[in-house]
Amino acid sequence: MATPPLFIMLSSVDRDKLQLASMIASVAAVSERPVHVFVSMGAIKVFAKTASGNDRYGDSAFNAELCEKNAPDPIDMFGQGKMLGDMKVWACSMVLDVLGWDESDLVDDLFDGQMGLTKFLSDAEEGQLLSM
Amino acid sequence: MSERKLIDARGSFCPGPLMELIASLKLMEIGQEVEILSTDQGTAKDVPEWCAKVGHETVESGEKDGHWYVVVRKAK
C-alpha cells in the first residue's frame, strides 16, 4: 500500500519550528512519501528573496544552538528534499495578496506556485496534515 | 566488482548524512556499495530504516573510532 502523502502547513517564523518542519518534509520526501508544504502567514516572510542568512528567522528557544553549531538552514533543507524527493512547496495566495507580493518576491527554485487554503485542505484529506 | 564508495559525513547534522547518501545513490549503479561515516548516532538506525523502506540493502553497520558507519548496497 502506498504511503499517504504528508501535508505540512507553515505559519511561524520560529526557527525551531521551521527547522523541524524542513527535516520532516525532506526525510519524508526522500522516503517515497509525497510531501506538500503550504507556506502562510508570517512564515512567508522567511522565504522572501530579500531576506538573508539567519536574520530571516525569528528568535526561538533553540535558535542560538542551531546557529552556533552551523545546523543546515531550513530553506536549504526544503530545497534538498525537493531536489532528491517528491516535494511540492506552495505559497498561500492570501498572504501574497496581503503583502502585495507575487512568486518573484520569494526565494528562487523552491516554490511550485500559489495555492488557496481551500484547495490545500481539500488535497490534505487524502493524507496527513501537520501544522507548524 | 566496482570499488566501494565512501561518504564522510562526520560533523553533519541529521538528516544531512541520509541526504548525502541519497544523493550519492542516485549516481551509482545497481549492486554498487557505499559506506557512510557519521558522528550523528541516529544515522546508525535511520539509514537502515530508510533502506528497508525504499528497497536498498544494508550490508553492515556499527561503531568504530568514535563514529558510526553504515554500508549500503544499491538494490534498485
Backbone of each chain as ProteinMPNN parsed JSONL, in Angstrom:
{"seq_chain_A": "MATPPLFIMLSSVDRDKLQLASMIASVAAVSERPVHVFVSMGAIKVFAKTASGNDRYGDSAFNAELCEKNAPDPIDMFGQGKMLGDMKVWACSMVLDVLGWDESDLVDDLFDGQMGLTKFLSDAEEGQLLSM", "coords_chain_A": {"N_chain_A": [[0.845, -1.187, 0.0], [0.501, 2.206, -0.832], [2.248, 4.885, 0.748], [0.469, 7.335, 2.532], [0.207, 10.733, 1.413], [1.998, 13.54, 2.85], [1.054, 16.511, 4.364], [2.093, 19.694, 5.053], [1.677, 22.529, 6.946], [2.86, 25.734, 7.195], [3.243, 28.453, 9.394], [4.704, 30.049, 11.009], [7.502, 32.121, 12.023], [9.368, 31.104, 13.581], [12.445, 29.672, 14.211], [12.975, 27.139, 15.289], [10.639, 25.662, 14.759], [10.543, 25.778, 11.981], [12.923, 24.541, 11.354], [12.474, 21.902, 12.254], [10.239, 21.303, 10.682], [11.355, 21.386, 8.12], [13.113, 19.262, 8.286], [11.378, 17.088, 8.696], [9.871, 17.256, 6.34], [11.805, 16.909, 4.3], [12.945, 14.389, 4.847], [10.688, 12.722, 4.708], [10.006, 13.131, 2.036], [12.137, 11.985, 0.635], [11.743, 9.437, 1.292], [9.974, 8.14, -0.246], [7.48, 9.233, 0.11], [5.009, 11.341, -0.791], [5.143, 14.879, -0.399], [3.593, 17.882, 0.565], [4.009, 21.264, 1.007], [2.699, 24.06, 2.573], [2.933, 27.427, 2.672], [2.226, 29.968, 4.816], [0.862, 32.954, 6.396], [3.02, 34.623, 8.743], [5.207, 33.053, 8.144], [5.768, 33.213, 5.473], [7.395, 35.391, 5.119], [9.887, 34.566, 5.851], [10.73, 33.282, 3.64], [11.254, 35.223, 1.848], [12.81, 36.737, -0.911], [14.474, 38.848, -0.428], [15.318, 38.556, 2.152], [17.953, 37.413, 4.337], [20.41, 34.99, 5.335], [20.6, 34.028, 8.792], [19.101, 36.038, 9.786], [16.654, 36.032, 8.684], [14.983, 34.513, 10.198], [12.806, 34.308, 13.073], [13.531, 34.747, 16.562], [14.086, 31.942, 18.729], [13.719, 29.218, 21.072], [15.777, 27.409, 20.565], [17.378, 28.504, 18.734], [19.883, 29.818, 18.998], [21.683, 27.734, 19.541], [21.416, 26.22, 17.222], [22.466, 27.965, 15.337], [25.058, 28.371, 16.318], [26.172, 25.839, 16.047], [26.107, 25.626, 13.404], [23.973, 24.398, 12.036], [22.121, 22.871, 9.341], [20.503, 25.107, 7.087], [17.01, 25.753, 7.189], [15.699, 26.492, 4.765], [17.463, 25.61, 2.84], [17.271, 22.91, 3.423], [14.624, 22.306, 2.73], [14.887, 22.736, 0.003], [16.699, 20.723, -0.662], [15.225, 18.42, -0.085], [13.261, 18.69, -1.991], [14.726, 18.492, -4.319], [15.762, 15.896, -4.163], [13.626, 14.269, -3.6], [10.046, 13.727, -3.521], [8.49, 16.448, -3.441], [6.418, 19.248, -3.072], [6.111, 22.761, -2.93], [4.077, 25.29, -1.785], [2.921, 28.619, -2.006], [0.864, 30.534, 0.071], [-1.901, 31.993, -1.295], [-3.419, 34.009, -0.214], [-1.801, 35.38, 1.686], [0.174, 36.395, 0.047], [-1.333, 38.144, -1.393], [-2.101, 39.956, 0.613], [0.367, 41.058, 1.249], [1.035, 42.164, -1.131], [2.679, 40.826, -2.813], [4.24, 38.708, -5.324], [5.133, 35.54, -6.793], [7.704, 36.076, -7.593], [8.841, 37.476, -5.568], [9.723, 35.682, -3.792], [12.124, 33.217, -2.594], [14.272, 31.759, -5.022], [13.604, 28.913, -7.143], [12.235, 27.186, -5.412], [9.478, 27.302, -4.827], [6.414, 25.949, -6.057], [4.3, 27.294, -6.926], [1.357, 29.347, -6.356], [-1.24, 28.769, -3.946], [-4.591, 28.345, -2.819], [-6.109, 28.214, 0.44], [-8.366, 26.588, 0.636], [-8.17, 24.727, -1.457], [-5.779, 23.465, -0.689], [-6.482, 22.316, 1.794], [-8.483, 20.608, 0.906], [-7.015, 18.859, -0.728], [-5.452, 17.79, 1.281], [-7.058, 16.017, 2.577], [-6.628, 13.503, 1.699], [-4.378, 12.626, 2.933], [-2.015, 13.055, 5.624], [-2.019, 15.769, 7.883], [0.102, 18.286, 9.045], [0.587, 21.014, 11.185], [2.605, 23.777, 11.649]], "CA_chain_A": [[0.0, 0.0, 0.0], [1.288, 3.431, -0.919], [2.213, 5.722, 1.942], [-0.337, 8.537, 2.271], [1.028, 11.948, 1.351], [2.112, 14.368, 4.047], [0.767, 17.92, 4.101], [2.66, 20.492, 6.143], [1.276, 23.924, 6.878], [3.784, 26.578, 7.953], [2.704, 29.796, 9.642], [5.54, 30.697, 12.015], [8.876, 32.492, 11.671], [10.171, 30.465, 14.62], [13.47, 28.829, 13.601], [12.83, 25.754, 15.752], [9.54, 25.011, 14.031], [10.898, 25.645, 10.563], [13.987, 23.531, 11.275], [11.855, 20.58, 12.35], [9.383, 21.111, 9.507], [12.208, 21.088, 6.956], [13.644, 17.903, 8.475], [10.278, 16.145, 8.448], [9.498, 17.315, 4.92], [12.839, 16.367, 3.414], [13.094, 12.947, 5.084], [9.508, 12.053, 4.141], [10.051, 13.218, 0.569], [13.118, 11.037, 0.088], [11.324, 8.099, 1.718], [8.9, 7.754, -1.163], [6.213, 9.745, 0.609], [4.791, 12.681, -1.351], [5.022, 15.934, 0.603], [3.139, 19.187, 0.104], [4.239, 22.277, 2.036], [1.901, 25.26, 2.336], [3.57, 28.476, 3.476], [1.229, 31.017, 5.026], [1.052, 33.94, 7.468], [4.365, 35.191, 8.867], [6.25, 32.171, 7.608], [6.107, 33.573, 4.096], [8.479, 36.389, 5.144], [11.151, 33.829, 5.943], [11.081, 32.844, 2.285], [11.405, 36.397, 0.985], [14.081, 36.777, -1.637], [15.32, 39.906, 0.128], [15.825, 38.165, 3.475], [19.23, 36.718, 4.178], [21.039, 34.318, 6.465], [19.772, 33.703, 9.951], [18.237, 37.178, 10.109], [15.312, 35.812, 8.151], [14.185, 33.766, 11.177], [12.568, 34.887, 14.372], [14.279, 34.067, 17.624], [13.368, 30.809, 19.313], [14.439, 28.624, 22.196], [16.925, 26.598, 20.154], [17.996, 29.188, 17.604], [21.294, 30.108, 19.255], [22.434, 26.49, 19.4], [21.411, 25.837, 15.799], [23.403, 28.852, 14.635], [26.414, 28.122, 16.815], [26.655, 24.572, 15.506], [26.0, 25.69, 11.946], [23.0, 23.407, 11.547], [21.675, 23.219, 7.988], [19.447, 26.099, 7.006], [15.738, 25.14, 6.774], [15.367, 26.705, 3.348], [18.305, 24.661, 2.09], [16.732, 21.561, 3.643], [13.446, 22.155, 1.861], [15.377, 22.615, -1.368], [17.321, 19.409, -0.813], [14.131, 17.445, -0.154], [12.59, 18.861, -3.286], [15.633, 18.019, -5.369], [16.011, 14.455, -4.061], [12.409, 13.509, -3.348], [8.767, 14.146, -4.102], [8.006, 17.534, -2.597], [5.917, 20.475, -3.687], [6.0, 23.859, -1.97], [3.067, 26.236, -2.264], [2.757, 29.872, -1.26], [-0.542, 30.865, 0.329], [-2.268, 33.119, -2.159], [-3.978, 35.097, 0.607], [-0.761, 36.231, 2.288], [0.821, 37.138, -1.036], [-2.258, 39.228, -1.699], [-1.998, 40.939, 1.7], [1.668, 41.724, 1.162], [1.251, 42.731, -2.458], [3.796, 40.089, -3.406], [3.959, 37.553, -6.17], [6.152, 34.493, -6.606], [9.044, 36.616, -7.852], [9.366, 38.017, -4.308], [10.149, 34.554, -2.949], [13.403, 32.602, -2.96], [14.219, 31.087, -6.318], [13.702, 27.457, -7.331], [11.673, 26.397, -4.31], [8.016, 27.258, -4.862], [5.75, 25.395, -7.247], [3.229, 28.199, -7.295], [0.459, 29.805, -5.3], [-2.399, 27.912, -3.736], [-5.527, 28.799, -1.802], [-6.27, 27.315, 1.585], [-9.442, 25.617, 0.381], [-7.607, 23.654, -2.297], [-4.797, 22.722, 0.102], [-7.208, 21.485, 2.764], [-9.171, 19.555, 0.164], [-5.986, 17.878, -1.091], [-4.927, 17.168, 2.5], [-7.969, 14.979, 3.065], [-6.142, 12.186, 1.285], [-3.15, 12.274, 3.645], [-1.916, 13.532, 6.997], [-1.734, 17.207, 7.915], [0.819, 18.835, 10.184], [0.611, 22.476, 11.179], [3.727, 24.209, 12.485]], "C_chain_A": [[0.885, 1.244, 0.0], [1.158, 4.237, 0.368], [1.389, 6.973, 1.649], [0.546, 9.787, 2.262], [0.981, 12.736, 2.659], [1.92, 15.829, 3.641], [1.235, 18.733, 5.302], [2.294, 21.958, 5.929], [2.2, 24.75, 7.77], [3.174, 27.953, 8.162], [3.608, 30.628, 10.541], [6.906, 31.091, 11.439], [9.87, 31.844, 12.636], [11.156, 29.465, 13.985], [13.315, 27.361, 14.013], [11.777, 25.004, 14.941], [9.901, 24.785, 12.571], [12.009, 24.611, 10.376], [13.373, 22.129, 11.286], [10.976, 20.297, 11.132], [10.219, 20.731, 8.286], [12.808, 19.694, 7.057], [12.57, 16.865, 8.16], [9.967, 16.082, 6.957], [10.543, 16.627, 4.04], [13.002, 14.856, 3.61], [11.897, 12.183, 4.507], [9.596, 12.022, 2.619], [11.033, 12.216, -0.044], [12.804, 9.602, 0.501], [10.089, 7.643, 0.949], [7.526, 8.12, -0.615], [6.017, 11.152, 0.038], [4.542, 13.707, -0.241], [4.553, 17.226, -0.073], [3.303, 20.17, 1.259], [3.483, 23.54, 1.638], [2.434, 26.349, 3.257], [2.62, 29.662, 3.587], [1.657, 31.937, 6.167], [2.514, 34.403, 7.543], [5.461, 34.339, 8.26], [6.666, 32.57, 6.196], [7.29, 34.552, 4.074], [9.848, 35.737, 5.252], [11.658, 33.474, 4.548], [11.22, 34.01, 1.308], [12.778, 36.389, 0.324], [15.043, 37.792, -1.018], [15.875, 39.566, 1.506], [17.129, 37.395, 3.294], [19.692, 36.072, 5.48], [20.075, 34.037, 7.597], [18.832, 34.848, 10.327], [16.816, 36.962, 9.613], [14.393, 35.132, 9.176], [13.941, 34.581, 12.434], [13.354, 34.121, 15.424], [13.425, 32.931, 18.181], [14.279, 30.131, 20.311], [15.733, 27.942, 21.786], [17.741, 27.283, 19.051], [19.496, 29.395, 17.806], [22.152, 28.862, 19.043], [22.525, 26.057, 17.93], [22.416, 26.672, 15.01], [24.844, 28.544, 15.026], [27.014, 26.855, 16.208], [26.525, 24.502, 13.984], [25.109, 24.571, 11.39], [22.499, 23.831, 10.169], [20.481, 24.167, 8.008], [18.139, 25.443, 6.534], [15.407, 25.327, 5.304], [16.212, 25.779, 2.467], [17.772, 23.231, 2.22], [15.491, 21.306, 2.79], [13.905, 21.953, 0.406], [15.985, 21.247, -1.647], [16.25, 18.318, -0.931], [13.407, 17.498, -1.485], [13.431, 18.288, -4.427], [15.741, 16.488, -5.365], [14.742, 13.625, -3.921], [11.196, 14.112, -4.021], [8.156, 15.207, -3.202], [7.55, 18.723, -3.444], [5.781, 21.529, -2.59], [5.086, 24.925, -2.561], [3.037, 27.465, -1.378], [1.272, 30.158, -1.121], [-0.916, 32.12, -0.468], [-2.811, 34.295, -1.353], [-2.881, 35.989, 1.17], [0.024, 36.987, 1.216], [-0.033, 38.344, -1.405], [-2.142, 40.336, -0.645], [-0.704, 41.744, 1.584], [1.891, 42.448, -0.175], [2.419, 42.081, -3.165], [3.293, 39.143, -4.488], [5.126, 36.576, -6.016], [7.567, 34.994, -6.838], [9.656, 37.235, -6.597], [9.907, 36.926, -3.391], [11.452, 33.949, -3.456], [13.236, 31.778, -4.248], [14.209, 29.559, -6.172], [13.169, 26.625, -6.174], [10.155, 26.235, -4.453], [7.497, 26.715, -6.187], [4.579, 26.252, -7.683], [2.451, 28.664, -6.084], [-0.688, 28.816, -5.152], [-3.294, 28.538, -2.673], [-5.689, 27.755, -0.718], [-7.311, 26.224, 1.325], [-8.934, 24.421, -0.414], [-6.616, 22.801, -1.493], [-5.49, 21.794, 1.09], [-7.937, 20.336, 2.078], [-8.185, 18.449, -0.222], [-5.523, 17.088, 0.138], [-5.838, 16.078, 3.05], [-7.488, 13.582, 2.702], [-4.885, 11.761, 2.049], [-3.186, 12.742, 5.083], [-1.453, 14.987, 6.986], [-1.016, 17.584, 9.204], [0.795, 20.35, 10.074], [1.688, 22.946, 12.142], [3.924, 25.718, 12.363]], "O_chain_A": [[1.875, 1.325, 0.726], [0.099, 4.268, 0.995], [1.591, 7.609, 0.615], [1.514, 9.878, 3.017], [0.05, 12.608, 3.454], [2.545, 16.314, 2.698], [0.817, 18.484, 6.433], [2.564, 22.542, 4.879], [2.306, 24.488, 8.968], [2.648, 28.553, 7.225], [3.309, 31.792, 10.809], [7.396, 30.474, 10.493], [11.08, 32.029, 12.504], [10.741, 28.527, 13.305], [13.499, 26.456, 13.199], [11.992, 23.875, 14.5], [9.603, 23.736, 11.998], [12.04, 23.895, 9.375], [13.7, 21.285, 10.452], [10.971, 19.181, 10.613], [9.832, 19.857, 7.511], [12.994, 19.017, 6.045], [12.82, 15.89, 7.45], [9.819, 15.003, 6.384], [10.199, 15.855, 3.144], [13.18, 14.124, 2.636], [12.065, 11.129, 3.894], [9.295, 11.006, 1.992], [10.78, 11.668, -1.117], [13.506, 8.667, 0.112], [9.276, 6.862, 1.444], [6.541, 7.417, -0.841], [6.788, 12.057, 0.356], [3.827, 13.438, 0.724], [5.047, 17.608, -1.134], [2.797, 19.937, 2.357], [3.609, 24.026, 0.514], [2.392, 26.21, 4.479], [2.255, 30.279, 2.586], [2.682, 31.719, 6.812], [3.168, 34.556, 6.511], [6.524, 34.846, 7.902], [7.79, 32.295, 5.775], [8.088, 34.55, 3.137], [10.848, 36.294, 4.797], [12.863, 33.38, 4.315], [11.294, 33.811, 0.095], [13.781, 36.063, 0.959], [16.261, 37.624, -1.073], [16.806, 40.22, 1.975], [17.378, 36.805, 2.243], [19.396, 36.553, 6.574], [18.88, 33.833, 7.38], [17.884, 34.658, 11.09], [15.885, 37.628, 10.065], [13.17, 35.172, 9.038], [14.749, 35.428, 12.815], [13.785, 32.991, 15.199], [12.196, 32.966, 18.108], [15.47, 30.433, 20.387], [16.685, 27.896, 22.565], [18.679, 26.7, 18.508], [20.287, 29.173, 16.888], [23.221, 28.934, 18.437], [23.566, 25.593, 17.464], [23.121, 26.165, 14.138], [25.731, 28.467, 14.176], [28.204, 26.802, 15.897], [26.791, 23.472, 13.365], [25.451, 23.901, 10.416], [22.459, 25.023, 9.864], [19.576, 24.041, 8.833], [18.153, 24.662, 5.583], [14.887, 24.412, 4.665], [15.726, 25.237, 1.474], [17.813, 22.449, 1.27], [15.329, 20.234, 2.208], [13.375, 21.108, -0.315], [15.809, 20.684, -2.727], [16.354, 17.416, -1.762], [12.994, 16.473, -2.028], [12.911, 17.685, -5.365], [15.803, 15.861, -6.422], [14.775, 12.408, -4.103], [11.305, 14.9, -4.962], [7.385, 14.887, -2.297], [8.217, 19.131, -4.395], [5.386, 21.224, -1.465], [5.29, 25.396, -3.68], [3.116, 27.367, -0.154], [0.515, 30.038, -2.084], [-0.299, 33.173, -0.312], [-2.675, 35.447, -1.764], [-3.002, 37.214, 1.141], [0.486, 38.102, 1.459], [0.483, 39.424, -1.691], [-2.09, 41.518, -0.986], [-0.691, 42.957, 1.796], [2.821, 43.241, -0.317], [3.073, 42.695, -4.008], [2.108, 38.82, -4.564], [6.007, 36.787, -5.183], [8.526, 34.404, -6.339], [10.859, 37.494, -6.561], [10.48, 37.215, -2.34], [11.833, 34.149, -4.61], [12.185, 31.19, -4.5], [14.734, 29.004, -5.207], [13.598, 25.489, -5.974], [9.619, 25.15, -4.225], [8.043, 26.972, -7.26], [3.938, 25.97, -8.695], [2.832, 28.411, -4.941], [-1.059, 28.12, -6.098], [-2.81, 29.182, -1.742], [-5.438, 26.569, -0.93], [-7.144, 25.08, 1.747], [-9.222, 23.268, -0.094], [-6.613, 21.575, -1.599], [-5.129, 20.623, 1.209], [-8.0, 19.226, 2.606], [-8.474, 17.263, -0.067], [-5.241, 15.893, 0.057], [-5.42, 15.296, 3.904], [-7.892, 12.597, 3.32], [-4.379, 10.659, 1.838], [-4.251, 12.82, 5.695], [-0.607, 15.378, 6.183], [-1.46, 17.251, 10.303], [0.965, 20.901, 8.987], [1.69, 22.564, 13.312], [4.823, 26.277, 12.992]]}, "seq_chain_B": "MSERKLIDARGSFCPGPLMELIASLKLMEIGQEVEILSTDQGTAKDVPEWCAKVGHETVESGEKDGHWYVVVRKAK", "coords_chain_B": {"N_chain_B": [[34.194, -6.294, -9.837], [32.901, -3.211, -8.722], [34.547, -0.516, -7.011], [34.007, 0.155, -3.544], [32.198, 2.987, -2.556], [32.902, 5.913, -0.566], [31.493, 7.968, 1.85], [32.137, 10.666, 3.751], [30.506, 11.864, 6.227], [30.886, 12.917, 8.659], [30.351, 15.194, 11.29], [28.217, 16.36, 10.138], [24.867, 17.309, 10.624], [21.818, 15.578, 11.491], [19.168, 15.612, 9.115], [21.387, 15.333, 7.465], [23.509, 13.356, 6.846], [21.945, 11.224, 5.787], [20.808, 12.484, 3.587], [23.06, 13.036, 2.07], [23.838, 10.45, 1.49], [21.669, 9.587, -0.099], [21.828, 11.313, -2.293], [24.216, 10.436, -3.335], [23.628, 7.748, -3.936], [21.909, 8.024, -6.086], [23.599, 8.415, -8.176], [24.929, 6.096, -8.517], [25.584, 2.688, -9.686], [23.344, -0.134, -9.881], [23.849, -2.584, -7.426], [26.26, -1.629, -6.633], [28.234, -0.551, -3.824], [28.16, 1.605, -0.943], [29.789, 3.294, 1.668], [28.952, 5.023, 4.532], [30.087, 7.463, 6.784], [29.471, 8.747, 9.996], [28.979, 11.139, 12.599], [26.675, 11.47, 13.838], [24.613, 9.839, 15.905], [22.079, 8.889, 15.369], [22.11, 8.192, 12.716], [22.934, 5.549, 12.487], [20.682, 4.047, 12.928], [18.742, 5.311, 11.442], [19.524, 5.204, 8.703], [19.564, 2.362, 7.995], [16.823, 1.92, 8.433], [15.659, 3.586, 6.528], [16.654, 2.385, 4.214], [15.364, -0.115, 4.331], [12.787, 0.689, 3.959], [12.688, 1.861, 1.394], [13.869, 0.026, -0.254], [16.609, -0.616, -0.564], [19.715, -2.246, 0.344], [21.025, -2.9, 3.522], [24.245, -3.566, 4.254], [26.148, -3.751, 6.308], [26.544, -2.373, 9.613], [27.735, -0.224, 12.23], [29.84, 0.807, 14.995], [32.854, 2.565, 15.21], [35.964, 3.802, 16.266], [34.882, 6.135, 17.427], [32.881, 7.02, 15.765], [29.967, 6.388, 13.686], [29.132, 3.912, 11.249], [27.701, 2.915, 8.152], [27.105, 0.507, 5.719], [25.85, 0.4, 2.515], [24.111, -1.283, -0.055], [23.217, -0.573, -3.318], [20.087, -1.362, -4.535], [18.189, -1.048, -6.451]], "CA_chain_B": [[33.304, -5.589, -8.919], [33.339, -1.827, -8.596], [35.069, -0.143, -5.701], [33.019, 0.711, -2.623], [32.319, 4.433, -2.38], [32.97, 6.364, 0.827], [30.975, 9.309, 2.146], [32.492, 11.091, 5.1], [29.519, 12.863, 6.657], [31.145, 13.243, 10.056], [30.172, 16.623, 11.538], [26.957, 16.792, 9.536], [23.725, 17.038, 11.497], [20.627, 14.898, 10.953], [19.318, 14.39, 8.325], [22.437, 15.542, 6.46], [24.135, 12.12, 6.354], [20.998, 10.489, 4.933], [20.674, 13.218, 2.322], [24.297, 12.819, 1.303], [23.766, 9.078, 0.994], [20.686, 9.505, -1.182], [22.388, 11.997, -3.468], [25.257, 9.562, -3.883], [22.998, 6.552, -4.508], [21.313, 8.357, -7.379], [24.64, 8.415, -9.202], [25.6, 4.791, -8.502], [24.992, 1.574, -10.431], [22.735, -1.178, -9.042], [24.835, -3.546, -6.952], [27.419, -0.929, -6.073], [28.115, -0.297, -2.388], [28.677, 2.863, -0.418], [29.919, 3.336, 3.128], [28.815, 6.391, 5.044], [30.586, 7.687, 8.135], [28.697, 9.813, 10.621], [29.084, 11.352, 14.041], [25.293, 11.542, 14.32], [24.273, 8.484, 16.322], [20.818, 8.497, 14.742], [22.376, 7.639, 11.39], [23.082, 4.091, 12.574], [19.341, 3.442, 12.849], [17.95, 5.964, 10.389], [19.882, 4.741, 7.356], [18.973, 1.034, 7.749], [15.363, 2.056, 8.363], [15.345, 4.159, 5.214], [16.943, 1.353, 3.203], [14.3, -1.123, 4.378], [11.547, 1.278, 3.442], [12.702, 2.181, -0.045], [14.295, -1.133, -1.031], [18.048, -0.847, -0.692], [20.18, -3.267, 1.29], [22.066, -2.557, 4.491], [25.224, -4.649, 4.272], [26.614, -3.814, 7.689], [26.599, -1.075, 10.291], [28.345, -0.35, 13.546], [30.563, 1.951, 15.535], [34.298, 2.379, 15.34], [36.785, 5.007, 16.414], [34.117, 7.319, 17.803], [31.827, 7.404, 14.818], [29.135, 5.288, 13.215], [29.242, 3.655, 9.817], [26.704, 2.03, 7.544], [27.41, 0.136, 4.324], [24.596, 0.205, 1.787], [24.198, -1.748, -1.445], [22.106, -0.08, -4.127], [19.381, -2.558, -4.976], [17.191, -0.764, -7.488]], "C_chain_B": [[33.845, -4.17, -8.69], [33.739, -1.52, -7.151], [33.957, 0.455, -4.836], [33.268, 2.21, -2.454], [32.351, 4.773, -0.893], [32.42, 7.785, 0.932], [31.35, 9.635, 3.583], [31.556, 12.231, 5.511], [29.706, 13.201, 8.132], [31.06, 14.759, 10.245], [28.879, 17.165, 10.948], [25.786, 16.395, 10.429], [22.595, 16.339, 10.736], [19.707, 15.898, 10.27], [20.378, 14.499, 7.23], [23.081, 14.274, 5.948], [23.222, 11.313, 5.427], [20.882, 11.171, 3.572], [21.912, 13.026, 1.445], [24.311, 11.416, 0.702], [22.835, 8.983, -0.216], [21.208, 10.169, -2.448], [23.429, 11.118, -4.141], [24.652, 8.341, -4.574], [22.408, 6.822, -5.889], [22.329, 8.26, -8.515], [25.331, 7.067, -9.345], [24.866, 3.761, -9.357], [24.366, 0.59, -9.432], [23.802, -2.216, -8.68], [26.057, -2.895, -6.331], [27.173, -0.606, -4.595], [28.721, 1.055, -2.01], [28.721, 2.76, 1.101], [29.822, 4.786, 3.563], [29.297, 6.447, 6.483], [29.847, 8.872, 8.73], [29.0, 9.917, 12.099], [27.704, 11.533, 14.667], [24.824, 10.127, 14.638], [23.003, 7.975, 15.662], [21.015, 7.86, 13.385], [22.403, 6.114, 11.408], [21.736, 3.37, 12.516], [18.54, 4.024, 11.685], [18.251, 5.394, 9.005], [19.358, 3.332, 7.079], [17.447, 1.082, 7.633], [14.939, 2.585, 6.991], [15.57, 3.12, 4.113], [15.826, 0.305, 3.154], [13.022, -0.585, 3.761], [11.566, 1.421, 1.931], [13.297, 1.058, -0.887], [15.762, -1.25, -1.347], [18.493, -1.789, 0.433], [21.249, -2.713, 2.228], [23.003, -3.746, 4.622], [25.773, -4.839, 5.679], [26.565, -2.418, 8.292], [27.205, -1.282, 11.66], [29.036, 0.927, 13.955], [32.043, 1.616, 15.584], [34.976, 3.736, 15.445], [35.96, 6.272, 16.655], [33.125, 7.818, 16.78], [31.058, 6.164, 14.385], [29.314, 5.127, 11.706], [28.123, 2.727, 9.361], [27.137, 1.778, 6.111], [26.102, -0.236, 3.638], [24.887, -0.289, 0.372], [22.978, -1.234, -2.213], [21.399, -1.268, -4.774], [18.352, -2.284, -6.074], [17.547, 0.511, -8.219]], "O_chain_B": [[35.042, -3.954, -8.497], [33.312, -2.191, -6.211], [33.083, 1.167, -5.331], [34.4, 2.644, -2.237], [31.876, 3.997, -0.063], [32.832, 8.682, 0.197], [30.926, 8.953, 4.516], [31.786, 13.396, 5.185], [28.791, 13.711, 8.777], [31.625, 15.519, 9.459], [28.49, 18.299, 11.228], [25.731, 15.271, 10.928], [22.442, 16.489, 9.524], [19.485, 16.973, 10.828], [20.282, 13.838, 6.196], [23.202, 14.103, 4.734], [23.669, 10.786, 4.409], [20.86, 10.508, 2.535], [21.807, 12.873, 0.228], [24.735, 11.216, -0.436], [23.177, 8.372, -1.228], [21.044, 9.64, -3.547], [23.512, 11.065, -5.368], [25.095, 7.942, -5.651], [22.41, 5.946, -6.754], [21.963, 8.049, -9.671], [26.213, 6.903, -10.188], [23.697, 3.932, -9.705], [24.803, 0.495, -8.286], [24.562, -2.663, -9.539], [26.802, -3.535, -5.589], [26.032, -0.413, -4.177], [29.64, 1.564, -2.652], [27.815, 2.216, 1.732], [30.513, 5.66, 3.038], [28.959, 5.589, 7.298], [29.623, 9.878, 8.058], [29.246, 8.915, 12.769], [27.582, 11.725, 15.877], [24.659, 9.309, 13.734], [22.859, 6.776, 15.421], [20.18, 7.07, 12.942], [21.953, 5.466, 10.463], [21.665, 2.213, 12.101], [17.764, 3.324, 11.033], [17.335, 5.133, 8.226], [18.758, 3.111, 6.027], [16.858, 0.363, 6.825], [13.988, 2.093, 6.384], [14.762, 2.998, 3.192], [15.397, -0.108, 2.077], [12.27, -1.319, 3.119], [10.572, 1.135, 1.262], [13.241, 1.122, -2.115], [16.132, -1.922, -2.31], [17.729, -2.082, 1.352], [22.243, -2.135, 1.789], [22.588, -4.82, 5.057], [25.85, -5.962, 6.176], [26.547, -1.415, 7.578], [27.19, -2.393, 12.191], [28.85, 1.983, 13.35], [32.428, 0.509, 15.959], [34.585, 4.694, 14.777], [36.294, 7.345, 16.153], [32.587, 8.917, 16.913], [31.451, 5.036, 14.683], [29.607, 6.086, 10.992], [27.667, 1.865, 10.111], [27.491, 2.705, 5.381], [25.348, -1.08, 4.122], [25.782, 0.213, -0.307], [21.841, -1.445, -1.792], [22.02, -2.073, -5.468], [17.714, -3.214, -6.567], [16.828, 0.921, -9.131]]}, "name": "protein", "num_of_chains": 2, "seq": "MATPPLFIMLSSVDRDKLQLASMIASVAAVSERPVHVFVSMGAIKVFAKTASGNDRYGDSAFNAELCEKNAPDPIDMFGQGKMLGDMKVWACSMVLDVLGWDESDLVDDLFDGQMGLTKFLSDAEEGQLLSMMSERKLIDARGSFCPGPLMELIASLKLMEIGQEVEILSTDQGTAKDVPEWCAKVGHETVESGEKDGHWYVVVRKAK"}
